[in-house]
Amino acid sequence: MSGHSKFANIKHKKEKNDAAKGKIFTKIGRELAVAVKEGGGPDPANNSRLRDVIAKAKANNMPNDNIDRSIKKAAGEGSADNYEHITYEGYGPNGTAIIVKALTDNKNRTASNVRNAFTKGSGNVGTPGCVSFMFDEKGQIIIAKEDCDMDSDELMMLALDAGAEDFVEEEDSYEVLTVPEDFSEVRLKLEEAGILMANAEVTMIPQTWVELTDEQDLKNIQKTLDLLEEDDDVQEVYHNWDE
C-alpha cells in the first residue's frame, strides 16, 4: 500500500478542484443527472445513488442551488441530455495502469480525447480489462481525525456494525472500506451518526503501486493525468502510480 496519506491526497485534489470549481461542478452535474435517470427519480429519499452523488457534491462545496438545478433539469420532460458510461483502460510510463471512467453524449469525441491524453504522455489505450484486474472496486470513506471527536475503537465498531468490510487508522485520518453494494448504506449510517466525511465514493484501489523515478516518466504521466482531468467528459481517473 502507498505510504502517502490518503487524506493529504484528498486535500490536494480538492485544492485543485477549488481552482477549477466550474469544471468539477459540471462533472458532478452530469453525475446527478445520470443518478436521477438511472437510480429511480429525483427524490433522494427513494434513490440511494442520488443520495451518494449529493454527498459527493457537498463534499466538493457545490452550492445547494446548483445541486437542485441539476436534479430538476434531469427530472424535467425537456431534458435531452443522454449520457453514456464508458470506461477506458491503458498504460502510462513504465507499465503504470490507468483507468478512465467517462460520462459522454458523444463517444467519438471522448475516445479521441482520451487516446490523445495517453499518446501525449507516451502511453497507450489498451483493450477492456487489460488493467482493471490490478484494482479492487471498493466503497471508500475517509474521515479526517481533526473532524472526528469519536474514539477510534468506537468509530470502528460503528463502521463495522453498519456493514463495513474493513477499518484502517492512519496518521491523520480513518479509512472505512466496503464492498460496492454496501457503500450507500454504510455512508448513510455514518452520516446519521453525525460523522463528517472528507471523502466518500466507490473507487478503484490498486493492489500494488508503481514508483516512477525517471524525470521524463514523471513528466509524461503528469501530462496524461492533467489532460484527462481537463476533459469535461472524464468523471474519474484511477491509477497505480505511487505519487
ChimeraX commands (.cxc) that place a marker at each C-alpha (Angstrom):
marker #1 position 0.00,0.00,0.00 radius 0.5
marker #1 position 1.19,3.52,-0.71 radius 0.5
marker #1 position 2.80,5.23,2.23 radius 0.5
marker #1 position 1.17,8.55,1.31 radius 0.5
marker #1 position -1.65,9.95,3.39 radius 0.5
marker #1 position -4.97,9.41,1.62 radius 0.5
marker #1 position -6.34,12.44,3.42 radius 0.5
marker #1 position -3.45,14.62,2.17 radius 0.5
marker #1 position -4.15,13.38,-1.38 radius 0.5
marker #1 position -7.84,14.27,-0.99 radius 0.5
marker #1 position -6.98,17.75,0.32 radius 0.5
marker #1 position -4.60,18.26,-2.62 radius 0.5
marker #1 position -7.27,17.10,-5.07 radius 0.5
marker #1 position -9.86,19.40,-3.52 radius 0.5
marker #1 position -7.49,22.37,-3.67 radius 0.5
marker #1 position -7.03,21.68,-7.38 radius 0.5
marker #1 position -10.81,21.37,-7.74 radius 0.5
marker #1 position -11.32,24.68,-5.92 radius 0.5
marker #1 position -9.15,26.32,-8.55 radius 0.5
marker #1 position -11.43,24.92,-11.26 radius 0.5
marker #1 position -14.79,24.86,-9.49 radius 0.5
marker #1 position -16.81,25.34,-12.69 radius 0.5
marker #1 position -15.30,22.20,-14.22 radius 0.5
marker #1 position -15.85,19.97,-11.19 radius 0.5
marker #1 position -19.43,21.25,-10.82 radius 0.5
marker #1 position -20.08,20.43,-14.50 radius 0.5
marker #1 position -18.85,16.86,-13.93 radius 0.5
marker #1 position -20.89,16.38,-10.75 radius 0.5
marker #1 position -23.91,17.90,-12.51 radius 0.5
marker #1 position -23.69,15.09,-15.07 radius 0.5
marker #1 position -23.44,12.50,-12.30 radius 0.5
marker #1 position -26.53,13.97,-10.63 radius 0.5
marker #1 position -28.44,13.82,-13.93 radius 0.5
marker #1 position -27.49,10.19,-14.52 radius 0.5
marker #1 position -28.30,9.26,-10.90 radius 0.5
marker #1 position -31.80,10.77,-11.31 radius 0.5
marker #1 position -32.44,8.86,-14.54 radius 0.5
marker #1 position -30.85,5.53,-13.62 radius 0.5
marker #1 position -31.29,5.46,-9.85 radius 0.5
marker #1 position -35.05,5.91,-9.63 radius 0.5
marker #1 position -36.08,9.56,-9.83 radius 0.5
marker #1 position -35.36,12.97,-8.28 radius 0.5
marker #1 position -36.21,12.17,-4.65 radius 0.5
marker #1 position -33.01,11.27,-2.73 radius 0.5
marker #1 position -35.13,9.55,-0.04 radius 0.5
marker #1 position -36.02,6.88,-2.63 radius 0.5
marker #1 position -32.80,6.98,-4.66 radius 0.5
marker #1 position -29.66,5.88,-2.79 radius 0.5
marker #1 position -27.50,6.53,-5.81 radius 0.5
marker #1 position -28.67,10.14,-5.94 radius 0.5
marker #1 position -28.04,10.49,-2.18 radius 0.5
marker #1 position -24.44,9.38,-2.69 radius 0.5
marker #1 position -23.84,11.86,-5.53 radius 0.5
marker #1 position -25.41,14.68,-3.46 radius 0.5
marker #1 position -22.99,13.79,-0.62 radius 0.5
marker #1 position -20.10,13.94,-3.12 radius 0.5
marker #1 position -21.35,17.30,-4.43 radius 0.5
marker #1 position -21.48,18.74,-0.91 radius 0.5
marker #1 position -18.01,17.38,-0.11 radius 0.5
marker #1 position -16.79,19.37,-3.14 radius 0.5
marker #1 position -18.54,22.52,-1.87 radius 0.5
marker #1 position -21.10,22.56,-4.67 radius 0.5
marker #1 position -23.84,25.07,-3.72 radius 0.5
marker #1 position -27.30,23.67,-2.94 radius 0.5
marker #1 position -28.79,25.82,-5.73 radius 0.5
marker #1 position -26.54,24.11,-8.29 radius 0.5
marker #1 position -27.43,20.67,-6.92 radius 0.5
marker #1 position -31.19,21.39,-7.01 radius 0.5
marker #1 position -30.95,22.87,-10.51 radius 0.5
marker #1 position -29.14,19.79,-11.86 radius 0.5
marker #1 position -31.71,17.44,-10.28 radius 0.5
marker #1 position -34.70,19.46,-11.58 radius 0.5
marker #1 position -33.20,19.66,-15.06 radius 0.5
marker #1 position -32.64,15.89,-15.14 radius 0.5
marker #1 position -36.19,15.23,-13.90 radius 0.5
marker #1 position -37.76,17.59,-16.47 radius 0.5
marker #1 position -39.50,16.29,-19.54 radius 0.5
marker #1 position -37.42,18.52,-21.79 radius 0.5
marker #1 position -34.11,17.11,-20.62 radius 0.5
marker #1 position -32.43,15.96,-23.80 radius 0.5
marker #1 position -29.02,15.05,-22.41 radius 0.5
marker #1 position -28.36,11.33,-22.66 radius 0.5
marker #1 position -25.05,10.41,-21.15 radius 0.5
marker #1 position -23.42,7.02,-21.58 radius 0.5
marker #1 position -20.94,5.39,-19.22 radius 0.5
marker #1 position -17.68,4.43,-20.92 radius 0.5
marker #1 position -14.55,3.01,-19.30 radius 0.5
marker #1 position -11.10,3.12,-20.91 radius 0.5
marker #1 position -8.07,1.25,-19.69 radius 0.5
marker #1 position -4.47,1.74,-20.63 radius 0.5
marker #1 position -0.83,2.10,-19.74 radius 0.5
marker #1 position 1.26,5.09,-18.75 radius 0.5
marker #1 position 5.05,5.16,-18.47 radius 0.5
marker #1 position 6.89,2.15,-17.06 radius 0.5
marker #1 position 3.76,-0.03,-17.09 radius 0.5
marker #1 position 1.66,2.18,-14.82 radius 0.5
marker #1 position -2.01,1.19,-15.05 radius 0.5
marker #1 position -4.66,3.86,-15.70 radius 0.5
marker #1 position -8.47,3.50,-15.70 radius 0.5
marker #1 position -10.63,6.34,-17.06 radius 0.5
marker #1 position -14.37,6.50,-16.36 radius 0.5
marker #1 position -16.35,8.87,-18.56 radius 0.5
marker #1 position -19.93,10.09,-18.97 radius 0.5
marker #1 position -20.43,11.31,-22.50 radius 0.5
marker #1 position -23.04,12.33,-25.04 radius 0.5
marker #1 position -20.50,11.87,-27.85 radius 0.5
marker #1 position -18.46,8.65,-27.74 radius 0.5
marker #1 position -16.25,9.57,-30.71 radius 0.5
marker #1 position -15.19,12.86,-29.13 radius 0.5
marker #1 position -14.42,11.23,-25.79 radius 0.5
marker #1 position -12.49,8.32,-27.31 radius 0.5
marker #1 position -10.38,10.73,-29.37 radius 0.5
marker #1 position -9.62,12.96,-26.36 radius 0.5
marker #1 position -8.73,10.03,-24.10 radius 0.5
marker #1 position -6.48,8.47,-26.74 radius 0.5
marker #1 position -4.79,11.84,-27.24 radius 0.5
marker #1 position -4.14,12.19,-23.48 radius 0.5
marker #1 position -2.46,8.77,-23.36 radius 0.5
marker #1 position -0.43,9.39,-26.54 radius 0.5
marker #1 position 0.87,12.78,-25.38 radius 0.5
marker #1 position 2.16,11.12,-22.22 radius 0.5
marker #1 position 3.84,8.34,-24.26 radius 0.5
marker #1 position 1.27,5.81,-23.08 radius 0.5
marker #1 position -1.42,3.87,-24.89 radius 0.5
marker #1 position -5.06,2.86,-24.52 radius 0.5
marker #1 position -5.45,-0.89,-24.18 radius 0.5
marker #1 position -8.34,-3.32,-24.50 radius 0.5
marker #1 position -11.16,-3.51,-21.92 radius 0.5
marker #1 position -9.95,-5.49,-18.90 radius 0.5
marker #1 position -6.25,-5.04,-19.63 radius 0.5
marker #1 position -5.51,-3.32,-16.28 radius 0.5
marker #1 position -8.72,-3.42,-14.20 radius 0.5
marker #1 position -7.72,-6.80,-12.74 radius 0.5
marker #1 position -4.92,-4.92,-10.92 radius 0.5
marker #1 position -7.50,-2.90,-8.93 radius 0.5
marker #1 position -10.21,-3.74,-6.39 radius 0.5
marker #1 position -13.51,-1.89,-6.60 radius 0.5
marker #1 position -14.40,-0.70,-3.09 radius 0.5
marker #1 position -16.57,1.81,-1.31 radius 0.5
marker #1 position -14.11,4.11,0.43 radius 0.5
marker #1 position -14.91,6.65,3.15 radius 0.5
marker #1 position -12.18,8.91,4.51 radius 0.5
marker #1 position -12.71,10.66,7.85 radius 0.5
marker #1 position -10.19,13.30,8.97 radius 0.5
marker #1 position -9.13,12.87,12.59 radius 0.5
marker #1 position -9.37,16.66,13.03 radius 0.5
marker #1 position -13.08,16.46,12.16 radius 0.5
marker #1 position -13.92,13.49,14.37 radius 0.5
marker #1 position -14.39,13.57,18.15 radius 0.5
marker #1 position -15.22,9.88,18.37 radius 0.5
marker #1 position -12.72,7.42,19.81 radius 0.5
marker #1 position -11.14,5.24,17.10 radius 0.5
marker #1 position -12.46,1.97,18.59 radius 0.5
marker #1 position -15.95,3.43,18.83 radius 0.5
marker #1 position -15.80,4.66,15.24 radius 0.5
marker #1 position -14.52,1.28,14.08 radius 0.5
marker #1 position -17.41,-0.54,15.80 radius 0.5
marker #1 position -19.91,1.92,14.32 radius 0.5
marker #1 position -18.50,1.35,10.81 radius 0.5
marker #1 position -18.33,-2.44,11.12 radius 0.5
marker #1 position -21.84,-2.63,12.61 radius 0.5
marker #1 position -23.06,-0.54,9.66 radius 0.5
marker #1 position -21.70,-3.19,7.29 radius 0.5
marker #1 position -18.15,-2.02,6.54 radius 0.5
marker #1 position -15.64,-4.62,5.41 radius 0.5
marker #1 position -12.53,-3.02,6.86 radius 0.5
marker #1 position -11.40,-0.09,9.02 radius 0.5
marker #1 position -7.89,1.39,8.82 radius 0.5
marker #1 position -6.41,4.03,11.13 radius 0.5
marker #1 position -3.80,6.28,9.54 radius 0.5
marker #1 position -1.76,9.12,11.00 radius 0.5
marker #1 position -4.23,11.88,10.13 radius 0.5
marker #1 position -7.39,10.01,9.14 radius 0.5
marker #1 position -9.53,6.88,9.25 radius 0.5
marker #1 position -10.40,4.82,6.19 radius 0.5
marker #1 position -13.61,2.78,6.01 radius 0.5
marker #1 position -13.83,0.20,3.20 radius 0.5
marker #1 position -16.96,-1.58,1.97 radius 0.5
marker #1 position -17.99,-3.83,-0.88 radius 0.5
marker #1 position -19.59,-1.56,-3.53 radius 0.5
marker #1 position -23.11,-2.89,-2.83 radius 0.5
marker #1 position -22.95,-1.87,0.87 radius 0.5
marker #1 position -21.39,1.55,0.33 radius 0.5
marker #1 position -24.63,3.61,0.29 radius 0.5
marker #1 position -25.95,2.08,3.49 radius 0.5
marker #1 position -22.66,2.41,5.38 radius 0.5
marker #1 position -22.22,6.04,4.25 radius 0.5
marker #1 position -25.79,6.87,5.29 radius 0.5
marker #1 position -25.41,5.27,8.73 radius 0.5
marker #1 position -22.20,7.21,9.38 radius 0.5
marker #1 position -23.91,10.40,8.20 radius 0.5
marker #1 position -26.86,9.75,10.52 radius 0.5
marker #1 position -24.39,9.31,13.39 radius 0.5
marker #1 position -23.07,12.82,12.66 radius 0.5
marker #1 position -19.73,11.68,11.23 radius 0.5
marker #1 position -18.17,14.29,8.93 radius 0.5
marker #1 position -16.61,12.64,5.88 radius 0.5
marker #1 position -13.72,14.17,3.94 radius 0.5
marker #1 position -14.49,11.89,1.02 radius 0.5
marker #1 position -16.95,9.09,0.27 radius 0.5
marker #1 position -17.13,7.25,-3.04 radius 0.5
marker #1 position -16.95,3.92,-4.79 radius 0.5
marker #1 position -13.43,3.82,-6.15 radius 0.5
marker #1 position -10.79,1.55,-7.70 radius 0.5
marker #1 position -7.95,0.78,-5.28 radius 0.5
marker #1 position -4.67,-0.52,-6.75 radius 0.5
marker #1 position -3.43,-3.87,-5.43 radius 0.5
marker #1 position 0.18,-2.73,-5.94 radius 0.5
marker #1 position 1.80,0.62,-6.63 radius 0.5
marker #1 position 4.37,1.59,-9.27 radius 0.5
marker #1 position 7.11,4.04,-8.38 radius 0.5
marker #1 position 8.46,6.34,-11.09 radius 0.5
marker #1 position 11.92,7.86,-10.73 radius 0.5
marker #1 position 12.82,8.84,-14.30 radius 0.5
marker #1 position 12.17,12.56,-14.86 radius 0.5
marker #1 position 10.67,12.03,-18.32 radius 0.5
marker #1 position 8.34,9.31,-16.99 radius 0.5
marker #1 position 7.14,11.70,-14.27 radius 0.5
marker #1 position 6.50,14.46,-16.82 radius 0.5
marker #1 position 4.68,12.05,-19.13 radius 0.5
marker #1 position 2.29,10.63,-16.53 radius 0.5
marker #1 position 1.54,14.12,-15.21 radius 0.5
marker #1 position 0.79,15.25,-18.77 radius 0.5
marker #1 position -1.67,12.38,-19.29 radius 0.5
marker #1 position -3.40,12.91,-15.94 radius 0.5
marker #1 position -3.67,16.69,-16.47 radius 0.5
marker #1 position -5.20,16.27,-19.94 radius 0.5
marker #1 position -7.71,13.70,-18.63 radius 0.5
marker #1 position -8.63,15.93,-15.69 radius 0.5
marker #1 position -9.29,18.88,-18.03 radius 0.5
marker #1 position -11.76,16.86,-20.10 radius 0.5
marker #1 position -15.39,17.52,-19.11 radius 0.5
marker #1 position -16.38,14.01,-20.25 radius 0.5
marker #1 position -13.94,12.33,-17.85 radius 0.5
marker #1 position -15.51,11.72,-14.43 radius 0.5
marker #1 position -12.82,9.71,-12.64 radius 0.5
marker #1 position -9.24,8.64,-13.27 radius 0.5
marker #1 position -7.69,5.79,-11.26 radius 0.5
marker #1 position -4.01,4.83,-11.47 radius 0.5
marker #1 position -1.38,2.89,-9.56 radius 0.5
marker #1 position 1.38,5.50,-9.73 radius 0.5
marker #1 position 2.81,6.00,-6.25 radius 0.5
marker #1 position 2.83,9.80,-6.41 radius 0.5
marker link #1:1,2 radius 0.2
marker link #1:2,3 radius 0.2
marker link #1:3,4 radius 0.2
marker link #1:4,5 radius 0.2
marker link #1:5,6 radius 0.2
marker link #1:6,7 radius 0.2
marker link #1:7,8 radius 0.2
marker link #1:8,9 radius 0.2
marker link #1:9,10 radius 0.2
marker link #1:10,11 radius 0.2
marker link #1:11,12 radius 0.2
marker link #1:12,13 radius 0.2
marker link #1:13,14 radius 0.2
marker link #1:14,15 radius 0.2
marker link #1:15,16 radius 0.2
marker link #1:16,17 radius 0.2
marker link #1:17,18 radius 0.2
marker link #1:18,19 radius 0.2
marker link #1:19,20 radius 0.2
marker link #1:20,21 radius 0.2
marker link #1:21,22 radius 0.2
marker link #1:22,23 radius 0.2
marker link #1:23,24 radius 0.2
marker link #1:24,25 radius 0.2
marker link #1:25,26 radius 0.2
marker link #1:26,27 radius 0.2
marker link #1:27,28 radius 0.2
marker link #1:28,29 radius 0.2
marker link #1:29,30 radius 0.2
marker link #1:30,31 radius 0.2
marker link #1:31,32 radius 0.2
marker link #1:32,33 radius 0.2
marker link #1:33,34 radius 0.2
marker link #1:34,35 radius 0.2
marker link #1:35,36 radius 0.2
marker link #1:36,37 radius 0.2
marker link #1:37,38 radius 0.2
marker link #1:38,39 radius 0.2
marker link #1:39,40 radius 0.2
marker link #1:40,41 radius 0.2
marker link #1:41,42 radius 0.2
marker link #1:42,43 radius 0.2
marker link #1:43,44 radius 0.2
marker link #1:44,45 radius 0.2
marker link #1:45,46 radius 0.2
marker link #1:46,47 radius 0.2
marker link #1:47,48 radius 0.2
marker link #1:48,49 radius 0.2
marker link #1:49,50 radius 0.2
marker link #1:50,51 radius 0.2
marker link #1:51,52 radius 0.2
marker link #1:52,53 radius 0.2
marker link #1:53,54 radius 0.2
marker link #1:54,55 radius 0.2
marker link #1:55,56 radius 0.2
marker link #1:56,57 radius 0.2
marker link #1:57,58 radius 0.2
marker link #1:58,59 radius 0.2
marker link #1:59,60 radius 0.2
marker link #1:60,61 radius 0.2
marker link #1:61,62 radius 0.2
marker link #1:62,63 radius 0.2
marker link #1:63,64 radius 0.2
marker link #1:64,65 radius 0.2
marker link #1:65,66 radius 0.2
marker link #1:66,67 radius 0.2
marker link #1:67,68 radius 0.2
marker link #1:68,69 radius 0.2
marker link #1:69,70 radius 0.2
marker link #1:70,71 radius 0.2
marker link #1:71,72 radius 0.2
marker link #1:72,73 radius 0.2
marker link #1:73,74 radius 0.2
marker link #1:74,75 radius 0.2
marker link #1:75,76 radius 0.2
marker link #1:76,77 radius 0.2
marker link #1:77,78 radius 0.2
marker link #1:78,79 radius 0.2
marker link #1:79,80 radius 0.2
marker link #1:80,81 radius 0.2
marker link #1:81,82 radius 0.2
marker link #1:82,83 radius 0.2
marker link #1:83,84 radius 0.2
marker link #1:84,85 radius 0.2
marker link #1:85,86 radius 0.2
marker link #1:86,87 radius 0.2
marker link #1:87,88 radius 0.2
marker link #1:88,89 radius 0.2
marker link #1:89,90 radius 0.2
marker link #1:90,91 radius 0.2
marker link #1:91,92 radius 0.2
marker link #1:92,93 radius 0.2
marker link #1:93,94 radius 0.2
marker link #1:94,95 radius 0.2
marker link #1:95,96 radius 0.2
marker link #1:96,97 radius 0.2
marker link #1:97,98 radius 0.2
marker link #1:98,99 radius 0.2
marker link #1:99,100 radius 0.2
marker link #1:100,101 radius 0.2
marker link #1:101,102 radius 0.2
marker link #1:102,103 radius 0.2
marker link #1:103,104 radius 0.2
marker link #1:104,105 radius 0.2
marker link #1:105,106 radius 0.2
marker link #1:106,107 radius 0.2
marker link #1:107,108 radius 0.2
marker link #1:108,109 radius 0.2
marker link #1:109,110 radius 0.2
marker link #1:110,111 radius 0.2
marker link #1:111,112 radius 0.2
marker link #1:112,113 radius 0.2
marker link #1:113,114 radius 0.2
marker link #1:114,115 radius 0.2
marker link #1:115,116 radius 0.2
marker link #1:116,117 radius 0.2
marker link #1:117,118 radius 0.2
marker link #1:118,119 radius 0.2
marker link #1:119,120 radius 0.2
marker link #1:120,121 radius 0.2
marker link #1:121,122 radius 0.2
marker link #1:122,123 radius 0.2
marker link #1:123,124 radius 0.2
marker link #1:124,125 radius 0.2
marker link #1:125,126 radius 0.2
marker link #1:126,127 radius 0.2
marker link #1:127,128 radius 0.2
marker link #1:128,129 radius 0.2
marker link #1:129,130 radius 0.2
marker link #1:130,131 radius 0.2
marker link #1:131,132 radius 0.2
marker link #1:132,133 radius 0.2
marker link #1:133,134 radius 0.2
marker link #1:134,135 radius 0.2
marker link #1:135,136 radius 0.2
marker link #1:136,137 radius 0.2
marker link #1:137,138 radius 0.2
marker link #1:138,139 radius 0.2
marker link #1:139,140 radius 0.2
marker link #1:140,141 radius 0.2
marker link #1:141,142 radius 0.2
marker link #1:142,143 radius 0.2
marker link #1:143,144 radius 0.2
marker link #1:144,145 radius 0.2
marker link #1:145,146 radius 0.2
marker link #1:146,147 radius 0.2
marker link #1:147,148 radius 0.2
marker link #1:148,149 radius 0.2
marker link #1:149,150 radius 0.2
marker link #1:150,151 radius 0.2
marker link #1:151,152 radius 0.2
marker link #1:152,153 radius 0.2
marker link #1:153,154 radius 0.2
marker link #1:154,155 radius 0.2
marker link #1:155,156 radius 0.2
marker link #1:156,157 radius 0.2
marker link #1:157,158 radius 0.2
marker link #1:158,159 radius 0.2
marker link #1:159,160 radius 0.2
marker link #1:160,161 radius 0.2
marker link #1:161,162 radius 0.2
marker link #1:162,163 radius 0.2
marker link #1:163,164 radius 0.2
marker link #1:164,165 radius 0.2
marker link #1:165,166 radius 0.2
marker link #1:166,167 radius 0.2
marker link #1:167,168 radius 0.2
marker link #1:168,169 radius 0.2
marker link #1:169,170 radius 0.2
marker link #1:170,171 radius 0.2
marker link #1:171,172 radius 0.2
marker link #1:172,173 radius 0.2
marker link #1:173,174 radius 0.2
marker link #1:174,175 radius 0.2
marker link #1:175,176 radius 0.2
marker link #1:176,177 radius 0.2
marker link #1:177,178 radius 0.2
marker link #1:178,179 radius 0.2
marker link #1:179,180 radius 0.2
marker link #1:180,181 radius 0.2
marker link #1:181,182 radius 0.2
marker link #1:182,183 radius 0.2
marker link #1:183,184 radius 0.2
marker link #1:184,185 radius 0.2
marker link #1:185,186 radius 0.2
marker link #1:186,187 radius 0.2
marker link #1:187,188 radius 0.2
marker link #1:188,189 radius 0.2
marker link #1:189,190 radius 0.2
marker link #1:190,191 radius 0.2
marker link #1:191,192 radius 0.2
marker link #1:192,193 radius 0.2
marker link #1:193,194 radius 0.2
marker link #1:194,195 radius 0.2
marker link #1:195,196 radius 0.2
marker link #1:196,197 radius 0.2
marker link #1:197,198 radius 0.2
marker link #1:198,199 radius 0.2
marker link #1:199,200 radius 0.2
marker link #1:200,201 radius 0.2
marker link #1:201,202 radius 0.2
marker link #1:202,203 radius 0.2
marker link #1:203,204 radius 0.2
marker link #1:204,205 radius 0.2
marker link #1:205,206 radius 0.2
marker link #1:206,207 radius 0.2
marker link #1:207,208 radius 0.2
marker link #1:208,209 radius 0.2
marker link #1:209,210 radius 0.2
marker link #1:210,211 radius 0.2
marker link #1:211,212 radius 0.2
marker link #1:212,213 radius 0.2
marker link #1:213,214 radius 0.2
marker link #1:214,215 radius 0.2
marker link #1:215,216 radius 0.2
marker link #1:216,217 radius 0.2
marker link #1:217,218 radius 0.2
marker link #1:218,219 radius 0.2
marker link #1:219,220 radius 0.2
marker link #1:220,221 radius 0.2
marker link #1:221,222 radius 0.2
marker link #1:222,223 radius 0.2
marker link #1:223,224 radius 0.2
marker link #1:224,225 radius 0.2
marker link #1:225,226 radius 0.2
marker link #1:226,227 radius 0.2
marker link #1:227,228 radius 0.2
marker link #1:228,229 radius 0.2
marker link #1:229,230 radius 0.2
marker link #1:230,231 radius 0.2
marker link #1:231,232 radius 0.2
marker link #1:232,233 radius 0.2
marker link #1:233,234 radius 0.2
marker link #1:234,235 radius 0.2
marker link #1:235,236 radius 0.2
marker link #1:236,237 radius 0.2
marker link #1:237,238 radius 0.2
marker link #1:238,239 radius 0.2
marker link #1:239,240 radius 0.2
marker link #1:240,241 radius 0.2
marker link #1:241,242 radius 0.2
marker link #1:242,243 radius 0.2
view
